[in-house]
Amino acid sequence: MVKILTFKRGNSASGDVIQRLATHTGLEDYRLWQWDVPSSTFKAATPGSFSLSARTLLFIHGTFSSTQGCFGTLSAGYGDSWIARVANTHHYDQILALDYPTILVGPDANAAVLQALLGGPIAGEWDVITHSQGGLVAKALSQTPGMKLHKGALAACANGVGYFTAGWTLAKFLSVAKCLIGEAGNPMGAFLTGLAQHSAEFFLNQPGCQAMTPGSPALAKLLGPALAPVPEFRPVAGDYDSSLVANLPWYKRWAENGLDLVIKGFLGDRHDWVVGCPQQVILDPSTAAPGWNPTPNPIPTVPSTHTTYFGRASVQIALSSYLVGASILGAFATNP
């Protein structure tokens, strides 16, 4: 007779494992950054270094990313980056950025933490530039008392990610995400690999995922009306186009165009590989910026994949025109 003894391994639950991995990579931490003009970089904000009554531009990154990972193309180029030129116009008194957990914590809780980090209600005119889930955090801020926003440019807003509707589609999402992010030397690649080793149910039930799941109560709440004073939001939508890979070797063109055809089965004909175009532009009509149709048809887009928006000249021009003024800033990217 053979006896087999089994023991429950301590701290082996999926949540514990992923939390440890998140802590190890530092990619699910809170950090508040402030643009430093002399060094032309983001540095850690400290109490007293920023003002709640100042005219402010706030960057909020997207899922599986960080301020540097998401907006690095806007800050690249010492003293001559897009952000540096914005700072030098003095249109804003200060430029801030938030790093935050995108999977283990949802947008509402992240908005509350930002309010705590700031130490009080917003009194000045605050604009935001967001990407992906960052747009949902902006919407959560607009529904949080004391966190009033003025304008928001919401790029690739994750108002429902088609991959999250069923467990069998999650593997495709993680595969696409790793393709977009890359694993070599990238701590987020390790985080994605860790997530992939746990159940689909665990992943999809995380607060950050629930907020991006079509039809979920969490997303329905975020897509509801903002508190007064109501901000104005303008989507920046992207759609994959074969022109994006026109200069790549034939085998890479074949692979990426083939992947696009597969993704169409998950997200529809128009998408940026992660979010469908119809979902990217969802707005509560009361928050639509002047001149923006809350139900555009056709949807205006820029050619882009989910992680390449801010390196595109058309996006930089749109940001400049909407937030600062076309006469003040142009575009500094080489991609159209």
C-alpha positions as CSV (number, residue, x, y, z in Angstrom):
1,M,0.0,0.0,0.0
2,V,1.3,3.4,-0.9
3,K,0.2,6.4,1.0
4,I,0.3,9.8,-0.7
5,L,0.3,12.8,1.6
6,T,-0.7,16.2,0.1
7,F,-0.1,19.5,1.7
8,K,-1.4,23.0,0.9
9,R,1.6,25.0,0.1
10,G,1.7,28.3,2.0
11,N,1.2,31.5,-0.1
12,S,0.5,29.5,-3.2
13,A,-2.8,31.1,-4.2
14,S,-2.7,32.8,-7.6
15,G,-3.3,36.2,-6.0
16,D,-0.3,35.8,-3.7
17,V,2.0,34.7,-6.5
18,I,1.0,37.5,-8.8
19,Q,1.3,40.1,-6.0
20,R,4.8,38.9,-5.3
21,L,5.7,39.0,-9.0
22,A,4.2,42.5,-9.3
23,T,6.2,43.7,-6.3
24,H,9.4,42.2,-7.7
25,T,9.0,43.9,-11.1
26,G,7.8,47.1,-9.6
27,L,5.1,47.4,-12.3
28,E,2.1,47.5,-10.0
29,D,3.3,50.3,-7.7
30,Y,2.1,53.8,-7.2
31,R,4.4,56.6,-8.2
32,L,3.7,60.3,-8.8
33,W,6.1,62.0,-11.2
34,Q,6.8,65.6,-12.0
35,W,8.4,67.0,-15.1
36,D,11.7,68.7,-14.2
37,V,12.5,71.4,-16.8
38,P,16.3,71.7,-16.2
39,S,16.9,68.0,-16.6
40,S,14.1,67.5,-19.1
41,T,12.9,64.3,-17.4
42,F,10.3,63.1,-15.0
43,K,11.4,63.0,-11.4
44,A,9.6,61.8,-8.3
45,A,7.1,64.4,-7.0
46,T,7.4,65.3,-3.4
47,P,5.0,67.0,-1.0
48,G,5.1,70.7,-1.7
49,S,6.7,70.3,-5.1
50,F,3.3,70.6,-6.9
51,S,0.2,72.7,-6.5
52,L,-3.4,71.6,-6.7
53,S,-4.4,75.1,-7.9
54,A,-1.9,75.3,-10.7
55,R,-2.7,74.7,-14.4
56,T,-1.6,71.1,-14.9
57,L,-1.1,68.5,-17.5
58,L,-1.4,64.9,-16.1
59,F,-0.3,61.8,-17.9
60,I,-1.9,58.5,-17.1
61,H,-0.5,55.4,-18.8
62,G,-2.3,52.2,-19.9
63,T,-2.4,48.5,-19.0
64,F,0.8,46.6,-18.6
65,S,2.9,49.8,-18.8
66,S,4.4,52.8,-17.0
67,T,4.9,56.5,-17.6
68,Q,8.2,55.9,-19.4
69,G,7.0,52.9,-21.3
70,C,3.8,54.6,-22.5
71,F,4.9,58.2,-23.1
72,G,8.6,57.7,-23.6
73,T,8.4,58.9,-27.2
74,L,6.9,62.2,-26.0
75,S,9.8,62.8,-23.6
76,A,12.7,61.5,-25.7
77,G,15.3,64.0,-26.9
78,Y,16.9,66.1,-24.2
79,G,15.4,69.6,-24.1
80,D,13.7,69.2,-27.4
81,S,11.0,66.6,-26.8
82,W,7.3,67.1,-27.2
83,I,6.8,67.4,-23.4
84,A,9.9,69.7,-23.1
85,R,8.4,72.1,-25.7
86,V,5.0,72.0,-24.0
87,A,6.7,72.9,-20.7
88,N,8.7,75.7,-22.4
89,T,5.5,77.4,-23.7
90,H,4.4,77.9,-20.0
91,H,0.9,76.9,-21.1
92,Y,0.9,74.7,-18.0
93,D,2.4,75.6,-14.7
94,Q,3.3,71.9,-14.0
95,I,3.3,68.5,-15.7
96,L,2.7,65.4,-13.6
97,A,2.4,61.7,-14.4
98,L,0.9,58.8,-12.4
99,D,2.2,55.2,-12.3
100,Y,-0.4,52.8,-10.8
101,P,-1.5,49.1,-10.7
102,T,-3.4,48.3,-13.9
103,I,-4.6,44.7,-13.1
104,L,-4.7,44.1,-9.4
105,V,-6.6,47.4,-8.7
106,G,-9.5,49.0,-10.6
107,P,-9.8,52.6,-11.9
108,D,-12.1,53.8,-9.1
109,A,-9.7,52.7,-6.4
110,N,-6.8,54.2,-8.4
111,A,-8.6,57.5,-8.7
112,A,-9.0,57.5,-4.9
113,V,-5.3,56.7,-4.4
114,L,-4.3,59.6,-6.7
115,Q,-6.5,61.9,-4.6
116,A,-4.7,60.7,-1.5
117,L,-1.3,61.2,-3.2
118,L,-2.2,64.8,-4.1
119,G,-3.4,65.5,-0.6
120,G,-6.6,67.3,-1.4
121,P,-9.1,68.3,-4.1
122,I,-8.1,69.8,-7.4
123,A,-8.6,73.5,-7.5
124,G,-6.9,74.5,-10.7
125,E,-7.4,73.6,-14.4
126,W,-6.2,70.1,-14.9
127,D,-5.9,68.5,-18.4
128,V,-5.0,64.8,-19.0
129,I,-3.4,62.7,-21.7
130,T,-4.2,59.1,-21.3
131,H,-3.7,55.8,-22.9
132,S,-5.8,52.6,-22.8
133,Q,-6.9,51.9,-19.3
134,G,-5.6,55.3,-18.3
135,G,-8.7,56.8,-20.0
136,L,-10.9,54.8,-17.6
137,V,-8.9,56.2,-14.7
138,A,-9.6,59.7,-16.1
139,K,-13.3,58.8,-16.3
140,A,-13.2,57.6,-12.7
141,L,-11.6,60.9,-11.7
142,S,-14.4,62.8,-13.4
143,Q,-16.8,60.8,-11.1
144,T,-14.9,61.4,-7.9
145,P,-15.8,64.4,-5.8
146,G,-13.0,66.9,-5.6
147,M,-11.1,65.5,-8.7
148,K,-12.5,67.8,-11.4
149,L,-10.8,67.7,-14.8
150,H,-10.8,70.3,-17.5
151,K,-9.9,68.5,-20.8
152,G,-8.8,65.0,-21.7
153,A,-7.2,63.5,-24.8
154,L,-8.0,59.8,-24.4
155,A,-5.9,57.6,-26.7
156,A,-7.0,54.0,-27.4
157,C,-9.4,54.2,-24.4
158,A,-10.1,50.6,-23.2
159,N,-13.9,51.0,-23.1
160,G,-14.4,47.3,-23.5
161,V,-11.7,44.8,-24.6
162,G,-13.1,42.0,-26.7
163,Y,-10.5,39.5,-25.5
164,F,-11.9,39.6,-22.0
165,T,-15.3,38.2,-22.9
166,A,-14.3,34.5,-22.4
167,G,-11.4,32.6,-21.0
168,W,-10.4,31.0,-24.3
169,T,-9.8,34.4,-25.8
170,L,-7.5,35.4,-23.0
171,A,-4.6,33.4,-24.3
172,K,-4.8,35.3,-27.5
173,F,-4.8,38.6,-25.7
174,L,-1.6,37.7,-23.7
175,S,0.0,36.5,-26.8
176,V,-0.7,39.8,-28.6
177,A,0.3,41.8,-25.6
178,K,3.7,40.1,-25.4
179,C,4.2,40.6,-29.1
180,L,3.5,44.3,-28.7
181,I,5.6,44.8,-25.5
182,G,8.4,42.3,-26.1
183,E,9.9,40.2,-23.4
184,A,13.7,40.7,-23.8
185,G,14.9,42.8,-20.9
186,N,11.4,44.0,-20.2
187,P,10.0,43.3,-16.7
188,M,6.4,43.6,-18.0
189,G,7.2,40.6,-20.3
190,A,8.0,38.6,-17.1
191,F,4.8,39.8,-15.5
192,L,2.7,38.7,-18.5
193,T,4.4,35.3,-18.5
194,G,3.5,35.0,-14.8
195,L,-0.1,35.9,-15.5
196,A,-0.4,33.4,-18.3
197,Q,0.5,30.6,-15.9
198,H,-2.6,31.2,-13.8
199,S,-6.2,30.5,-14.6
200,A,-8.2,32.7,-17.0
201,E,-10.9,33.0,-14.3
202,F,-8.3,34.5,-11.9
203,F,-7.1,37.0,-14.4
204,L,-10.5,38.1,-15.7
205,N,-11.8,38.6,-12.1
206,Q,-9.1,41.1,-11.3
207,P,-10.5,44.6,-10.7
208,G,-8.4,46.1,-13.6
209,C,-9.7,43.5,-16.0
210,Q,-13.3,43.8,-14.8
211,A,-13.2,47.5,-15.6
212,M,-12.3,46.7,-19.3
213,T,-14.7,43.7,-19.7
214,P,-17.6,44.5,-22.1
215,G,-20.9,44.4,-20.2
216,S,-19.4,44.4,-16.7
217,P,-21.0,46.5,-14.0
218,A,-17.5,48.1,-13.4
219,L,-17.3,49.3,-17.0
220,A,-20.9,50.4,-17.1
221,K,-20.3,52.7,-14.1
222,L,-17.2,54.2,-15.7
223,L,-19.1,54.9,-18.9
224,G,-21.8,56.8,-17.0
225,P,-22.0,60.6,-16.5
226,A,-19.4,62.7,-14.9
227,L,-19.9,64.9,-11.9
228,A,-20.2,68.7,-12.4
229,P,-18.3,70.5,-13.5
230,V,-18.3,68.1,-16.4
231,P,-14.9,67.8,-18.3
232,E,-14.6,67.6,-22.0
233,F,-12.9,64.5,-23.5
234,R,-11.7,63.9,-27.0
235,P,-10.8,60.3,-28.1
236,V,-7.8,59.5,-30.2
237,A,-8.5,56.2,-32.0
238,G,-6.1,54.0,-33.8
239,D,-6.6,51.4,-36.5
240,Y,-3.9,48.9,-37.7
241,D,-3.0,49.5,-41.3
242,S,-0.6,47.6,-43.6
243,S,1.2,50.8,-44.2
244,L,2.7,50.4,-40.7
245,V,4.8,47.5,-41.9
246,A,5.4,48.6,-45.5
247,N,9.2,49.1,-44.9
248,L,9.7,45.8,-43.0
249,P,11.1,42.6,-44.5
250,W,8.6,40.5,-46.4
251,Y,8.4,37.8,-43.7
252,K,7.6,40.4,-41.0
253,R,5.0,42.0,-43.2
254,W,3.4,38.6,-43.8
255,A,3.4,37.8,-40.1
256,E,1.9,41.1,-38.9
257,N,-0.7,41.3,-41.6
258,G,-1.6,37.7,-40.9
259,L,-1.9,38.4,-37.2
260,D,-4.2,41.4,-38.0
261,L,-6.5,39.0,-39.9
262,V,-6.7,36.7,-36.8
263,I,-7.4,39.6,-34.5
264,K,-10.3,40.8,-36.6
265,G,-12.1,37.7,-35.5
266,F,-11.8,38.9,-31.9
267,L,-12.2,42.7,-32.2
268,G,-13.9,43.4,-35.5
269,D,-12.6,44.8,-38.7
270,R,-11.1,48.0,-37.2
271,H,-8.8,47.8,-34.2
272,D,-5.4,48.6,-32.9
273,W,-4.7,44.9,-32.0
274,V,-6.0,45.4,-28.5
275,V,-9.2,47.6,-28.5
276,G,-11.7,47.8,-31.3
277,C,-12.2,51.2,-32.9
278,P,-15.9,51.4,-31.9
279,Q,-15.0,50.8,-28.3
280,Q,-12.1,53.3,-28.3
281,V,-14.4,56.3,-29.0
282,I,-17.2,55.5,-26.5
283,L,-18.1,58.6,-24.5
284,D,-20.8,59.9,-22.3
285,P,-22.3,62.5,-24.6
286,S,-22.1,65.2,-22.0
287,T,-18.3,64.9,-21.9
288,A,-17.8,65.1,-25.7
289,A,-15.4,67.9,-26.6
290,P,-16.8,70.7,-28.8
291,G,-16.7,69.5,-32.4
292,W,-16.5,65.8,-31.5
293,N,-19.4,63.7,-32.5
294,P,-20.1,61.3,-29.6
295,T,-21.2,58.6,-32.1
296,P,-18.9,59.2,-35.1
297,N,-19.5,57.4,-38.4
298,P,-17.1,56.7,-39.8
299,I,-14.7,56.7,-36.9
300,P,-11.7,59.0,-37.5
301,T,-8.5,57.1,-36.8
302,V,-4.7,57.3,-37.1
303,P,-2.8,54.3,-38.4
304,S,-1.4,52.7,-35.2
305,T,-1.0,49.6,-33.1
306,H,-1.9,49.9,-29.4
307,T,1.6,50.7,-28.2
308,T,2.8,53.2,-30.9
309,Y,0.3,56.1,-30.8
310,F,2.6,58.7,-29.3
311,G,5.4,58.3,-31.7
312,R,3.1,59.2,-34.6
313,A,3.2,62.8,-35.9
314,S,-0.6,62.8,-36.5
315,V,-1.2,62.1,-32.8
316,Q,1.3,64.7,-31.6
317,I,-0.3,67.3,-33.9
318,A,-3.7,66.3,-32.5
319,L,-2.5,66.6,-28.9
320,S,-0.9,70.0,-29.6
321,S,-3.9,71.4,-31.3
322,Y,-6.4,70.2,-28.8
323,L,-4.6,70.9,-25.5
324,V,-2.1,73.6,-26.3
325,G,-2.9,75.3,-29.6
326,A,-1.7,74.4,-33.1
327,S,0.0,77.8,-33.5
328,I,2.2,77.0,-30.5
329,L,3.3,73.4,-31.2
330,G,3.8,71.2,-34.2
331,A,4.8,67.6,-34.3
332,F,8.3,66.3,-33.7
333,A,7.9,62.7,-34.7
334,T,9.1,61.1,-38.0
335,N,6.2,58.7,-38.4
336,P,3.1,60.1,-40.1
